[in-house]
Amino acid sequence: MSEKSMKAYWKENLKYLAILLSIWFLVSYVFGILLVDQLNTIKLGGYKLGFWFAQQGSMYVFVILIFVYVWLMNKLDKKYGVDE
């Protein structure tokens, strides 16, 4: 792999990480802490939405983000020819 390809690979990898970590921050900190009072006015399955994000929703999103990251990295590895 050439130096130019390695830099492009890591640039895309860091872009994916920044996007996914931003989603993680939004769901866990913003929805679970900062906007909890506003979200609690909405009910989801009998529970307040702010409570749901803080207790359940953030965990679901984290697991989904793991699978999305694996899918993106497999696609990126194939693009740059470093897949197994």
Phi and psi in radians as a Rosetta constraint file:
Dihedral C 1 N 2 CA 2 C 2 CIRCULARHARMONIC -1.309 0.35
Dihedral N 2 CA 2 C 2 N 3 CIRCULARHARMONIC 2.856 0.35
Dihedral C 2 N 3 CA 3 C 3 CIRCULARHARMONIC -1.082 0.35
Dihedral N 3 CA 3 C 3 N 4 CIRCULARHARMONIC -0.668 0.35
Dihedral C 3 N 4 CA 4 C 4 CIRCULARHARMONIC -1.120 0.35
Dihedral N 4 CA 4 C 4 N 5 CIRCULARHARMONIC -0.745 0.35
Dihedral C 4 N 5 CA 5 C 5 CIRCULARHARMONIC -1.147 0.35
Dihedral N 5 CA 5 C 5 N 6 CIRCULARHARMONIC -0.694 0.35
Dihedral C 5 N 6 CA 6 C 6 CIRCULARHARMONIC -1.097 0.35
Dihedral N 6 CA 6 C 6 N 7 CIRCULARHARMONIC -0.737 0.35
Dihedral C 6 N 7 CA 7 C 7 CIRCULARHARMONIC -1.141 0.35
Dihedral N 7 CA 7 C 7 N 8 CIRCULARHARMONIC -0.718 0.35
Dihedral C 7 N 8 CA 8 C 8 CIRCULARHARMONIC -1.134 0.35
Dihedral N 8 CA 8 C 8 N 9 CIRCULARHARMONIC -0.705 0.35
Dihedral C 8 N 9 CA 9 C 9 CIRCULARHARMONIC -1.048 0.35
Dihedral N 9 CA 9 C 9 N 10 CIRCULARHARMONIC -0.863 0.35
Dihedral C 9 N 10 CA 10 C 10 CIRCULARHARMONIC -1.215 0.35
Dihedral N 10 CA 10 C 10 N 11 CIRCULARHARMONIC -0.549 0.35
Dihedral C 10 N 11 CA 11 C 11 CIRCULARHARMONIC -1.120 0.35
Dihedral N 11 CA 11 C 11 N 12 CIRCULARHARMONIC -0.781 0.35
Dihedral C 11 N 12 CA 12 C 12 CIRCULARHARMONIC -1.157 0.35
Dihedral N 12 CA 12 C 12 N 13 CIRCULARHARMONIC -0.701 0.35
Dihedral C 12 N 13 CA 13 C 13 CIRCULARHARMONIC -1.051 0.35
Dihedral N 13 CA 13 C 13 N 14 CIRCULARHARMONIC -0.795 0.35
Dihedral C 13 N 14 CA 14 C 14 CIRCULARHARMONIC -1.160 0.35
Dihedral N 14 CA 14 C 14 N 15 CIRCULARHARMONIC -0.579 0.35
Dihedral C 14 N 15 CA 15 C 15 CIRCULARHARMONIC -1.112 0.35
Dihedral N 15 CA 15 C 15 N 16 CIRCULARHARMONIC -0.793 0.35
Dihedral C 15 N 16 CA 16 C 16 CIRCULARHARMONIC -1.065 0.35
Dihedral N 16 CA 16 C 16 N 17 CIRCULARHARMONIC -0.779 0.35
Dihedral C 16 N 17 CA 17 C 17 CIRCULARHARMONIC -1.063 0.35
Dihedral N 17 CA 17 C 17 N 18 CIRCULARHARMONIC -0.759 0.35
Dihedral C 17 N 18 CA 18 C 18 CIRCULARHARMONIC -1.089 0.35
Dihedral N 18 CA 18 C 18 N 19 CIRCULARHARMONIC -0.740 0.35
Dihedral C 18 N 19 CA 19 C 19 CIRCULARHARMONIC -1.150 0.35
Dihedral N 19 CA 19 C 19 N 20 CIRCULARHARMONIC -0.842 0.35
Dihedral C 19 N 20 CA 20 C 20 CIRCULARHARMONIC -1.177 0.35
Dihedral N 20 CA 20 C 20 N 21 CIRCULARHARMONIC -0.667 0.35
Dihedral C 20 N 21 CA 21 C 21 CIRCULARHARMONIC -1.202 0.35
Dihedral N 21 CA 21 C 21 N 22 CIRCULARHARMONIC -0.545 0.35
Dihedral C 21 N 22 CA 22 C 22 CIRCULARHARMONIC -1.144 0.35
Dihedral N 22 CA 22 C 22 N 23 CIRCULARHARMONIC -0.733 0.35
Dihedral C 22 N 23 CA 23 C 23 CIRCULARHARMONIC -1.097 0.35
Dihedral N 23 CA 23 C 23 N 24 CIRCULARHARMONIC -0.756 0.35
Dihedral C 23 N 24 CA 24 C 24 CIRCULARHARMONIC -1.022 0.35
Dihedral N 24 CA 24 C 24 N 25 CIRCULARHARMONIC -0.813 0.35
Dihedral C 24 N 25 CA 25 C 25 CIRCULARHARMONIC -1.091 0.35
Dihedral N 25 CA 25 C 25 N 26 CIRCULARHARMONIC -0.778 0.35
Dihedral C 25 N 26 CA 26 C 26 CIRCULARHARMONIC -1.035 0.35
Dihedral N 26 CA 26 C 26 N 27 CIRCULARHARMONIC -0.837 0.35
Dihedral C 26 N 27 CA 27 C 27 CIRCULARHARMONIC -1.226 0.35
Dihedral N 27 CA 27 C 27 N 28 CIRCULARHARMONIC -0.804 0.35
Dihedral C 27 N 28 CA 28 C 28 CIRCULARHARMONIC -1.380 0.35
Dihedral N 28 CA 28 C 28 N 29 CIRCULARHARMONIC -0.789 0.35
Dihedral C 28 N 29 CA 29 C 29 CIRCULARHARMONIC -1.596 0.35
Dihedral N 29 CA 29 C 29 N 30 CIRCULARHARMONIC -0.891 0.35
Dihedral C 29 N 30 CA 30 C 30 CIRCULARHARMONIC -1.236 0.35
Dihedral N 30 CA 30 C 30 N 31 CIRCULARHARMONIC -0.931 0.35
Dihedral C 30 N 31 CA 31 C 31 CIRCULARHARMONIC -1.276 0.35
Dihedral N 31 CA 31 C 31 N 32 CIRCULARHARMONIC -0.681 0.35
Dihedral C 31 N 32 CA 32 C 32 CIRCULARHARMONIC -1.405 0.35
Dihedral N 32 CA 32 C 32 N 33 CIRCULARHARMONIC -0.365 0.35
Dihedral C 32 N 33 CA 33 C 33 CIRCULARHARMONIC -2.186 0.35
Dihedral N 33 CA 33 C 33 N 34 CIRCULARHARMONIC -1.015 0.35
Dihedral C 33 N 34 CA 34 C 34 CIRCULARHARMONIC -1.245 0.35
Dihedral N 34 CA 34 C 34 N 35 CIRCULARHARMONIC -0.725 0.35
Dihedral C 34 N 35 CA 35 C 35 CIRCULARHARMONIC -1.775 0.35
Dihedral N 35 CA 35 C 35 N 36 CIRCULARHARMONIC 0.292 0.35
Dihedral C 35 N 36 CA 36 C 36 CIRCULARHARMONIC -1.074 0.35
Dihedral N 36 CA 36 C 36 N 37 CIRCULARHARMONIC -0.674 0.35
Dihedral C 36 N 37 CA 37 C 37 CIRCULARHARMONIC -1.155 0.35
Dihedral N 37 CA 37 C 37 N 38 CIRCULARHARMONIC -0.729 0.35
Dihedral C 37 N 38 CA 38 C 38 CIRCULARHARMONIC -1.192 0.35
Dihedral N 38 CA 38 C 38 N 39 CIRCULARHARMONIC -0.686 0.35
Dihedral C 38 N 39 CA 39 C 39 CIRCULARHARMONIC -1.257 0.35
Dihedral N 39 CA 39 C 39 N 40 CIRCULARHARMONIC -0.441 0.35
Dihedral C 39 N 40 CA 40 C 40 CIRCULARHARMONIC -1.192 0.35
Dihedral N 40 CA 40 C 40 N 41 CIRCULARHARMONIC -0.213 0.35
Dihedral C 40 N 41 CA 41 C 41 CIRCULARHARMONIC -1.326 0.35
Dihedral N 41 CA 41 C 41 N 42 CIRCULARHARMONIC -0.232 0.35
Dihedral C 41 N 42 CA 42 C 42 CIRCULARHARMONIC -1.832 0.35
Dihedral N 42 CA 42 C 42 N 43 CIRCULARHARMONIC 2.386 0.35
Dihedral C 42 N 43 CA 43 C 43 CIRCULARHARMONIC -1.813 0.35
Dihedral N 43 CA 43 C 43 N 44 CIRCULARHARMONIC 2.466 0.35
Dihedral C 43 N 44 CA 44 C 44 CIRCULARHARMONIC -2.347 0.35
Dihedral N 44 CA 44 C 44 N 45 CIRCULARHARMONIC 1.927 0.35
Dihedral C 44 N 45 CA 45 C 45 CIRCULARHARMONIC 1.080 0.35
Dihedral N 45 CA 45 C 45 N 46 CIRCULARHARMONIC 0.566 0.35
Dihedral C 45 N 46 CA 46 C 46 CIRCULARHARMONIC 1.518 0.35
Dihedral N 46 CA 46 C 46 N 47 CIRCULARHARMONIC -0.078 0.35
Dihedral C 46 N 47 CA 47 C 47 CIRCULARHARMONIC -1.963 0.35
Dihedral N 47 CA 47 C 47 N 48 CIRCULARHARMONIC 2.650 0.35
Dihedral C 47 N 48 CA 48 C 48 CIRCULARHARMONIC -1.179 0.35
Dihedral N 48 CA 48 C 48 N 49 CIRCULARHARMONIC 2.431 0.35
Dihedral C 48 N 49 CA 49 C 49 CIRCULARHARMONIC -1.126 0.35
Dihedral N 49 CA 49 C 49 N 50 CIRCULARHARMONIC -0.644 0.35
Dihedral C 49 N 50 CA 50 C 50 CIRCULARHARMONIC -1.099 0.35
Dihedral N 50 CA 50 C 50 N 51 CIRCULARHARMONIC -0.754 0.35
Dihedral C 50 N 51 CA 51 C 51 CIRCULARHARMONIC -1.108 0.35
Dihedral N 51 CA 51 C 51 N 52 CIRCULARHARMONIC -0.739 0.35
Dihedral C 51 N 52 CA 52 C 52 CIRCULARHARMONIC -1.071 0.35
Dihedral N 52 CA 52 C 52 N 53 CIRCULARHARMONIC -0.776 0.35
Dihedral C 52 N 53 CA 53 C 53 CIRCULARHARMONIC -1.079 0.35
Dihedral N 53 CA 53 C 53 N 54 CIRCULARHARMONIC -0.745 0.35
Dihedral C 53 N 54 CA 54 C 54 CIRCULARHARMONIC -1.198 0.35
Dihedral N 54 CA 54 C 54 N 55 CIRCULARHARMONIC -0.593 0.35
Dihedral C 54 N 55 CA 55 C 55 CIRCULARHARMONIC -1.757 0.35
Dihedral N 55 CA 55 C 55 N 56 CIRCULARHARMONIC -0.718 0.35
Dihedral C 55 N 56 CA 56 C 56 CIRCULARHARMONIC -2.077 0.35
Dihedral N 56 CA 56 C 56 N 57 CIRCULARHARMONIC -0.839 0.35
Dihedral C 56 N 57 CA 57 C 57 CIRCULARHARMONIC -1.034 0.35
Dihedral N 57 CA 57 C 57 N 58 CIRCULARHARMONIC -0.718 0.35
Dihedral C 57 N 58 CA 58 C 58 CIRCULARHARMONIC -1.124 0.35
Dihedral N 58 CA 58 C 58 N 59 CIRCULARHARMONIC -0.640 0.35
Dihedral C 58 N 59 CA 59 C 59 CIRCULARHARMONIC -1.153 0.35
Dihedral N 59 CA 59 C 59 N 60 CIRCULARHARMONIC -0.728 0.35
Dihedral C 59 N 60 CA 60 C 60 CIRCULARHARMONIC -1.079 0.35
Dihedral N 60 CA 60 C 60 N 61 CIRCULARHARMONIC -0.761 0.35
Dihedral C 60 N 61 CA 61 C 61 CIRCULARHARMONIC -1.112 0.35
Dihedral N 61 CA 61 C 61 N 62 CIRCULARHARMONIC -0.707 0.35
Dihedral C 61 N 62 CA 62 C 62 CIRCULARHARMONIC -1.067 0.35
Dihedral N 62 CA 62 C 62 N 63 CIRCULARHARMONIC -0.766 0.35
Dihedral C 62 N 63 CA 63 C 63 CIRCULARHARMONIC -1.138 0.35
Dihedral N 63 CA 63 C 63 N 64 CIRCULARHARMONIC -0.736 0.35
Dihedral C 63 N 64 CA 64 C 64 CIRCULARHARMONIC -1.080 0.35
Dihedral N 64 CA 64 C 64 N 65 CIRCULARHARMONIC -0.718 0.35
Dihedral C 64 N 65 CA 65 C 65 CIRCULARHARMONIC -1.086 0.35
Dihedral N 65 CA 65 C 65 N 66 CIRCULARHARMONIC -0.618 0.35
Dihedral C 65 N 66 CA 66 C 66 CIRCULARHARMONIC -1.081 0.35
Dihedral N 66 CA 66 C 66 N 67 CIRCULARHARMONIC -0.823 0.35
Dihedral C 66 N 67 CA 67 C 67 CIRCULARHARMONIC -1.168 0.35
Dihedral N 67 CA 67 C 67 N 68 CIRCULARHARMONIC -0.657 0.35
Dihedral C 67 N 68 CA 68 C 68 CIRCULARHARMONIC -1.115 0.35
Dihedral N 68 CA 68 C 68 N 69 CIRCULARHARMONIC -0.738 0.35
Dihedral C 68 N 69 CA 69 C 69 CIRCULARHARMONIC -1.108 0.35
Dihedral N 69 CA 69 C 69 N 70 CIRCULARHARMONIC -0.748 0.35
Dihedral C 69 N 70 CA 70 C 70 CIRCULARHARMONIC -1.068 0.35
Dihedral N 70 CA 70 C 70 N 71 CIRCULARHARMONIC -0.778 0.35
Dihedral C 70 N 71 CA 71 C 71 CIRCULARHARMONIC -1.099 0.35
Dihedral N 71 CA 71 C 71 N 72 CIRCULARHARMONIC -0.797 0.35
Dihedral C 71 N 72 CA 72 C 72 CIRCULARHARMONIC -1.104 0.35
Dihedral N 72 CA 72 C 72 N 73 CIRCULARHARMONIC -0.725 0.35
Dihedral C 72 N 73 CA 73 C 73 CIRCULARHARMONIC -1.212 0.35
Dihedral N 73 CA 73 C 73 N 74 CIRCULARHARMONIC -0.648 0.35
Dihedral C 73 N 74 CA 74 C 74 CIRCULARHARMONIC -1.084 0.35
Dihedral N 74 CA 74 C 74 N 75 CIRCULARHARMONIC -0.737 0.35
Dihedral C 74 N 75 CA 75 C 75 CIRCULARHARMONIC -1.122 0.35
Dihedral N 75 CA 75 C 75 N 76 CIRCULARHARMONIC -0.744 0.35
Dihedral C 75 N 76 CA 76 C 76 CIRCULARHARMONIC -1.149 0.35
Dihedral N 76 CA 76 C 76 N 77 CIRCULARHARMONIC -0.735 0.35
Dihedral C 76 N 77 CA 77 C 77 CIRCULARHARMONIC -1.059 0.35
Dihedral N 77 CA 77 C 77 N 78 CIRCULARHARMONIC -0.733 0.35
Dihedral C 77 N 78 CA 78 C 78 CIRCULARHARMONIC -1.149 0.35
Dihedral N 78 CA 78 C 78 N 79 CIRCULARHARMONIC -0.660 0.35
Dihedral C 78 N 79 CA 79 C 79 CIRCULARHARMONIC -1.073 0.35
Dihedral N 79 CA 79 C 79 N 80 CIRCULARHARMONIC -0.677 0.35
Dihedral C 79 N 80 CA 80 C 80 CIRCULARHARMONIC -1.745 0.35
Dihedral N 80 CA 80 C 80 N 81 CIRCULARHARMONIC 0.094 0.35
Dihedral C 80 N 81 CA 81 C 81 CIRCULARHARMONIC 1.241 0.35
Dihedral N 81 CA 81 C 81 N 82 CIRCULARHARMONIC 0.537 0.35
Dihedral C 81 N 82 CA 82 C 82 CIRCULARHARMONIC -2.012 0.35
Dihedral N 82 CA 82 C 82 N 83 CIRCULARHARMONIC 0.295 0.35
Dihedral C 82 N 83 CA 83 C 83 CIRCULARHARMONIC -1.337 0.35
Dihedral N 83 CA 83 C 83 N 84 CIRCULARHARMONIC 2.822 0.35
